[in-house]
Amino acid sequence: MRKADIKRETAETKIELSLDLDGNIENSEISTGVGFLDHMLTLFSRYAGIELKVKCKGDTWVDDHHSVEDIGIVLGLALKDALGDKKGIVRFGEACQPMDESLVLTALDISGRGRFYTDLHFLTEKIGTFDTELVAEFMTAFANNAGITLHIRQFAGTNSHHIAEAAFKGLGRALRVAVSTDSRFNDKIPSTKGLLG
């Protein structure tokens, strides 16, 4: 069963997160305390085909940074745990995601070597009350802790909400491909080295 449940508590956040890579997305429940992140993770869950449940109580009276980054950390750890030894997975995924005037490419490799590379250009510092710089903070925390090499490149876009939405949808679509399995390689690590990391 490709599932994981993680709890993490610090002086800044208390997070409970569960995911099921093969679950029912209709059962997803997301309550992060950060409205825009709820919206983005709902999109991510839908397009990744991952049943995702997240509860976070964070010090949002300071700002949203701690909650956003820590949820990225926990989501990454949960994905890594759910994938186990990674035998049989496709490993790579990509999506070129339009969202109105915006166009964002996401490509990823479940390599075991977590790193985030980006070329997103937000024209505003805020989306509502959400700091646009937190998109990169989330992606960095997620990629590092999941052990994913993640590239997100923007080809077009002027509306910050649309750019962020294209990035999260694209991440979901790319991940959906990468975590899918190929029955021809059920007992094989998807690497010619025989090891990911």
N, C-alpha and C positions, 0 to 999 in steps of 0.2 A: 504494500500500500504506500503510495507516494504522498505521504502526509507529514505535517510537522506542527507542533504546538510549542510556542515559546513565550515565556514571561520574562520581562526585564524591568527592574525597578532601580532607579537612581534618585538622587536628591532633586532631580529636575523633571523626570517623567516616570510614569508607571504604565507599562504596555503589556497587553495580552493579545497575542496574534496566533491564528491558526490558518493553515492553508492546505488545500487538497488539490493536487495537480490534475486529478481526474474526477473532481467532484462536480456538484451542481452549482453553477454560477448564480442561480436564482436564490440560493441560500446565503449568498455573501451579505455581510453586515459590517458596515464601516462607520466608525464614530471616533474620529481622531481629535476632536476639539478644534480643528482647523478646517473651516468650511471648504476652502478651495482644494485642500488636499483630499478631503472626502470625495469631492467631485472627480479629481484626477485618479484616485485609487479605484473608484467605481468604474471608470472607463478602462483602467488597466486590467481589472479583474474580468470585465466583460470580454475584452479583446484577447486576453491571454487564455481565456477559458478556464481560469483558476477560481475555485471556491475560496474566498478570502474573508476572514473575520478579523477585525481590528478594533480594539478599544484602547484609547490612550487618555490619560489624565496628565496634563503637562502644565508647566508654568507659563502659560500663554499670556499672563499679565506682564511678563517680561517682554517676550515676543514669541513668534512661532518657531524660531530656529531650533530650539532643543527638541520639540515634538517632531518636527519634520525630519531632522537628521536621525533621531533615535528610531523613528519608525522605519526609515531606510535601512538602518543597521539590522533591526529585528527581521524585517522582510527578507533581507539578504541572507541572514543566518537560517531562517526557516526554509528558504528555497534550497540552500546548500544541503540542509538536513534531509529534506524531502527527496532530493535527487540521489541520495545515498552514494553508491559506488559509480553511478552514472552509466552503467552498462546498458547498451542498447539505445541510448538517446541519439538524436540527430546531431546535437551539439551546437550547430550554427543556425542563426536565423537573421533575417533582415526584412525590413518593411520600408517602403517609401510612402509616407502618409500625408495626404492632402487634408487640409482643414480650411475651407474657404480660400482665402488668398495665401495661406501659409502652406509650405511644403517642407517636410522634415524627413530625413533619412535616418533610420536606426539600424545598426548592424551589431550583432553580438556573437561572442564565442564563449561557451561555458568551458573555459580553458583551465580553471583552477588558479588563474593569475588575475586577480581583481584589479581593474583600473578603468577609470572613466575618462574619455576624450571627447571634447565638445566644441562646437562652433555655433552656439545659439546666441542670437542677438536680440535681446528684448529692448524695445524702444521706450519702455516705461519702467520705473523702479517698483511699481506696485500693480497687482491685479486685484482690485478691490482693496482689502487690507493685507493681502499676501505679498511678501517681498519676492520679486522675480528671481533674485539671486538664490533663493531657496530651492529652485528646481535643480540647479547644479549640486547643491548640498545633498539633496535627497538621492540623486542619481549616483553621486560619488560614494555615499554611505552604502547604498544598495549594491553597487558593483563590487566594491572592495570586500564586503562581507559575504556576498554570494560566490565570489571567485569567478566573476564574469569580466571579460574584456568587452567594454561597451563603448561604442562610438555613436554619437548623435550629431548630425550635421544639418544645418538649416540652409535650404536653397532659396526660400522665399518666405515673406511674412512681414506684416506691419502691425498686426494686432497681437498684443502680448498673450491674451487669453488663448487665441487660436494657435499660437506657436507652442505654448505649453501643452495644450490639448493634443496637438499633433505628436509631440514628443512622448506623452504618456500612452496614447493609443498605439503609436508605433512600437514602443517598448513592449506592450502587451502582445501585439501581433508577432513581433520577432521572437519573443520568448515562447509563444505558443508553438512555433515551428521547432525551436531549439530543444524543448523538453519533450517533444513527441518521440515516440519510439519506432524503431524499424525492426520488424520481427526477424530479418535476416541477420541481425547483429545482437540478438538478445543477451548473449553471454560475453560480449566484446566491449572493452573500453574503446570509445570512439577517438582513438589516437594511434598513429603508426608506431609511437614509442611504447604503447601499452600502459601509459600513465598520463593522467592529467594533473598538472600542477607545476 
